[in-house]
Amino acid sequence: MNKSITSFSGEYSWLSNFYPCRIVYEDYTYQSVEHAFQASKSVFDSDRYKISDSNLTAGQVKKLGRTFQLRPDWEEVKLRIMMELLLIKFAWGTDLAKKLLATDNAELVEGNHWHDYFWGICNNKGENKLGKMLMQVRNVLACMIP
């Protein structure tokens, strides 16, 4: 990889899970990947409904998600759910899919200052799960090019 995108803000804000986009997941419609992801944590359908039927920002939803009673299998399913949501966001043929493909072979790094060492990288430390998953989605899309 010859280029790195190290922040999902500004010119690359569309890579962020907070980026506004319509996500239909498990019979609910959400305003962003973050909305759908936080809703998916809960054991209660009422929490999913509350998030889907709200005007809350992605940041507000993230805070709300911290108060949910987590589904018992959350640690086992969270990566699969994130991948499903990213595949919805970057569905083949959409403008977002075209933008992701246009990043070519750039390394995608969810650089942050809020100490998220799982989904991103902070102070040169972290697993960058989100960046790696976005690169996987890009590879899937690239395989679909006729």
C-alpha positions, 0 to 999 in steps of 0.5 A: 500500500502506498497511501494511507488515509489516517482520519475518517473526518474532513474529506474522508468523513464518509468513511466514519460510522457517524456519517449520515446514511440510510441503513436498513437492518433487521426490520429497522431503519437507522440514520447511520452505521453507528445508530444501527450498531448501537441498537444491535447491542441491546437485548430489548427491541424497545431500544432498537425502536428508540434509536430508529425512531429518533433524531439523536445524533450518532454521538448521542446514540453512542452514549445511549448505547453504553447504557443498554443491557448488552445481548449475551452474545455481543462479544461474539457477534459484534464484528459480524454485525459491523461487517454486515452494516458496512456492506449495507452502507457501501452497497454495490453501485452506490455513490459510497461504494464508488468512493470507497473503490476510489481509495484504490489500495490506500491503507484505511486507518481510523485514527482517533484521539478518543482512545479507541484502540479496538476500532481504530488507532490512537497514539500509534496504538490499536487494532484498527478493526474498522479500517481493516473491515473497510479495506475488506469491503473495498476488496469485495467491491473490487471483485464485483467490477465486471 
